[in-house]
Amino acid sequence: QVQLVESGGGLVQPGGSLRLSCAASGSSFTMNRMAWYRQAPGKLREWVASINRIGSTSYADSVVGRFTISRDNARSTVYLQITSLKIEDTAVYYCHALACDCWGQGTQVTVSS
């Protein structure tokens, strides 16, 4: 049984930073390619960033230069460092594992002054 558990969300002021974590368990294949998505109220879920097993990364245009995805294979954990937060970054952030098409429960990020 594969599990993805996100953490690290919260309420932050515009310009602030957060680091989200996604801990994976259940299968060594789960971590092959990992991604972060987000879903804002009333909008579709959108892809944010991806990372493969060797650390190659890709990002949505809207987050380039502000978000950084990374991984620690020994800890089976993927991170999303978010900086220069904007109000429009407010969303539930989800972790996704391509190998099993698995999703975590999400972590809420709210950017507000």
VONUKOL-636015 format. One record per residue (C-alpha): residue number from 1; residue in one letter; x, y, z. Coordinates in Angstrom, 3 decimals. Last residue first. Layout:
VONUKOL-636015
<r num="NUM" residu="a" X="X" Y="Y" Z="Z"/>
...
END
This chain:
VONUKOL-636015
<r num="113" residu="s" X="-1.851" Y="39.866" Z="4.360"/>
<r num="112" residu="s" X="-2.760" Y="36.571" Z="2.766"/>
<r num="111" residu="v" X="-1.114" Y="33.571" Z="1.202"/>
<r num="110" residu="t" X="-2.791" Y="30.319" Z="2.135"/>
<r num="109" residu="v" X="-1.103" Y="26.978" Z="1.510"/>
<r num="108" residu="q" X="-3.192" Y="23.933" Z="2.364"/>
<r num="107" residu="t" X="-1.610" Y="20.486" Z="2.319"/>
<r num="106" residu="g" X="-2.884" Y="17.650" Z="0.179"/>
<r num="105" residu="q" X="-4.204" Y="14.150" Z="0.859"/>
<r num="104" residu="g" X="-1.445" Y="12.511" Z="-1.161"/>
<r num="103" residu="w" X="-1.907" Y="11.205" Z="-4.625"/>
<r num="102" residu="c" X="-0.918" Y="7.970" Z="-6.327"/>
<r num="101" residu="d" X="-0.619" Y="7.336" Z="-10.042"/>
<r num="100" residu="c" X="1.430" Y="4.258" Z="-9.108"/>
<r num="99" residu="a" X="4.675" Y="5.035" Z="-10.884"/>
<r num="98" residu="l" X="3.706" Y="8.691" Z="-11.390"/>
<r num="97" residu="a" X="3.809" Y="9.609" Z="-7.709"/>
<r num="96" residu="h" X="1.875" Y="12.788" Z="-6.944"/>
<r num="95" residu="c" X="2.110" Y="15.304" Z="-4.097"/>
<r num="94" residu="y" X="-0.711" Y="17.762" Z="-3.670"/>
<r num="93" residu="y" X="-0.795" Y="21.447" Z="-2.791"/>
<r num="92" residu="v" X="-4.121" Y="22.964" Z="-1.762"/>
<r num="91" residu="a" X="-4.158" Y="26.499" Z="-3.059"/>
<r num="90" residu="t" X="-3.083" Y="30.080" Z="-2.448"/>
<r num="89" residu="d" X="-0.310" Y="30.812" Z="-4.936"/>
<r num="88" residu="e" X="-2.466" Y="33.643" Z="-6.308"/>
<r num="87" residu="i" X="-1.763" Y="35.652" Z="-3.153"/>
<r num="86" residu="k" X="1.907" Y="35.571" Z="-4.033"/>
<r num="85" residu="l" X="4.770" Y="33.789" Z="-2.314"/>
<r num="84" residu="s" X="8.271" Y="35.047" Z="-2.925"/>
<r num="83" residu="t" X="9.629" Y="31.602" Z="-2.028"/>
<r num="82" residu="i" X="8.316" Y="28.049" Z="-2.179"/>
<r num="81" residu="q" X="10.571" Y="25.105" Z="-1.471"/>
<r num="80" residu="l" X="8.876" Y="21.927" Z="-2.596"/>
<r num="79" residu="y" X="10.263" Y="18.769" Z="-1.071"/>
<r num="78" residu="v" X="10.225" Y="15.092" Z="-1.927"/>
<r num="77" residu="t" X="10.818" Y="12.409" Z="0.659"/>
<r num="76" residu="s" X="11.816" Y="8.768" Z="0.448"/>
<r num="75" residu="r" X="14.290" Y="9.459" Z="3.278"/>
<r num="74" residu="a" X="17.259" Y="7.938" Z="1.458"/>
<r num="73" residu="n" X="15.871" Y="9.294" Z="-1.807"/>
<r num="72" residu="d" X="15.978" Y="12.877" Z="-0.584"/>
<r num="71" residu="r" X="14.258" Y="14.974" Z="-3.196"/>
<r num="70" residu="s" X="14.090" Y="18.474" Z="-4.563"/>
<r num="69" residu="i" X="11.569" Y="20.852" Z="-6.103"/>
<r num="68" residu="t" X="12.322" Y="24.562" Z="-6.132"/>
<r num="67" residu="f" X="9.688" Y="27.263" Z="-6.481"/>
<r num="66" residu="r" X="10.295" Y="30.983" Z="-7.090"/>
<r num="65" residu="g" X="12.476" Y="31.129" Z="-10.200"/>
<r num="64" residu="v" X="9.948" Y="29.324" Z="-12.349"/>
<r num="63" residu="v" X="6.564" Y="29.261" Z="-10.628"/>
<r num="62" residu="s" X="4.152" Y="30.503" Z="-13.304"/>
<r num="61" residu="d" X="6.088" Y="28.830" Z="-16.109"/>
<r num="60" residu="a" X="5.386" Y="25.389" Z="-14.658"/>
<r num="59" residu="y" X="8.539" Y="23.661" Z="-13.574"/>
<r num="58" residu="s" X="10.903" Y="20.850" Z="-14.551"/>
<r num="57" residu="t" X="13.537" Y="18.953" Z="-12.621"/>
<r num="56" residu="s" X="16.215" Y="16.337" Z="-13.156"/>
<r num="55" residu="g" X="17.107" Y="14.799" Z="-9.814"/>
<r num="54" residu="i" X="18.255" Y="11.305" Z="-10.694"/>
<r num="53" residu="r" X="14.946" Y="9.736" Z="-9.703"/>
<r num="52" residu="n" X="12.841" Y="12.262" Z="-11.579"/>
<r num="51" residu="i" X="11.550" Y="15.626" Z="-10.407"/>
<r num="50" residu="s" X="8.370" Y="17.457" Z="-11.287"/>
<r num="49" residu="a" X="6.856" Y="20.899" Z="-10.712"/>
<r num="48" residu="v" X="3.567" Y="22.798" Z="-10.571"/>
<r num="47" residu="w" X="0.891" Y="20.804" Z="-12.382"/>
<r num="46" residu="e" X="-2.606" Y="22.191" Z="-12.121"/>
<r num="45" residu="r" X="-5.772" Y="21.023" Z="-10.391"/>
<r num="44" residu="l" X="-8.756" Y="22.779" Z="-11.879"/>
<r num="43" residu="k" X="-10.069" Y="25.978" Z="-10.374"/>
<r num="42" residu="g" X="-12.908" Y="26.980" Z="-8.047"/>
<r num="41" residu="p" X="-10.633" Y="27.277" Z="-5.031"/>
<r num="40" residu="a" X="-6.990" Y="26.753" Z="-6.032"/>
<r num="39" residu="q" X="-5.651" Y="23.316" Z="-6.809"/>
<r num="38" residu="r" X="-1.981" Y="22.518" Z="-6.735"/>
<r num="37" residu="y" X="0.305" Y="19.895" Z="-8.193"/>
<r num="36" residu="w" X="3.674" Y="18.628" Z="-7.060"/>
<r num="35" residu="a" X="5.498" Y="15.863" Z="-8.862"/>
<r num="34" residu="m" X="7.439" Y="12.693" Z="-8.337"/>
<r num="33" residu="r" X="9.098" Y="10.372" Z="-10.764"/>
<r num="32" residu="n" X="10.745" Y="7.158" Z="-9.601"/>
<r num="31" residu="m" X="9.789" Y="7.606" Z="-5.946"/>
<r num="30" residu="t" X="7.006" Y="5.064" Z="-5.827"/>
<r num="29" residu="f" X="9.250" Y="2.356" Z="-7.178"/>
<r num="28" residu="s" X="10.719" Y="1.728" Z="-3.731"/>
<r num="27" residu="s" X="7.270" Y="0.815" Z="-2.491"/>
<r num="26" residu="g" X="5.122" Y="1.383" Z="0.589"/>
<r num="25" residu="s" X="6.087" Y="4.811" Z="1.829"/>
<r num="24" residu="a" X="6.400" Y="8.310" Z="0.469"/>
<r num="23" residu="a" X="6.908" Y="11.476" Z="2.529"/>
<r num="22" residu="c" X="5.946" Y="14.697" Z="0.796"/>
<r num="21" residu="s" X="7.325" Y="17.902" Z="2.271"/>
<r num="20" residu="l" X="6.412" Y="21.531" Z="1.710"/>
<r num="19" residu="r" X="8.831" Y="24.319" Z="2.482"/>
<r num="18" residu="l" X="7.367" Y="27.765" Z="2.932"/>
<r num="17" residu="s" X="8.373" Y="31.304" Z="2.098"/>
<r num="16" residu="g" X="7.040" Y="34.845" Z="2.440"/>
<r num="15" residu="g" X="6.605" Y="37.568" Z="-0.116"/>
<r num="14" residu="p" X="2.875" Y="37.788" Z="0.512"/>
<r num="13" residu="q" X="2.132" Y="36.770" Z="4.101"/>
<r num="12" residu="v" X="1.935" Y="33.132" Z="5.147"/>
<r num="11" residu="l" X="-0.756" Y="30.782" Z="6.384"/>
<r num="10" residu="g" X="0.189" Y="27.121" Z="6.386"/>
<r num="9" residu="g" X="1.502" Y="24.140" Z="4.490"/>
<r num="8" residu="g" X="4.399" Y="22.033" Z="5.673"/>
<r num="7" residu="s" X="3.088" Y="18.515" Z="5.284"/>
<r num="6" residu="e" X="2.255" Y="16.000" Z="2.603"/>
<r num="5" residu="v" X="1.809" Y="12.267" Z="3.150"/>
<r num="4" residu="l" X="2.045" Y="9.871" Z="0.242"/>
<r num="3" residu="q" X="1.118" Y="6.271" Z="0.908"/>
<r num="2" residu="v" X="1.615" Y="3.203" Z="-1.209"/>
<r num="1" residu="q" X="0.000" Y="0.000" Z="0.000"/>
END
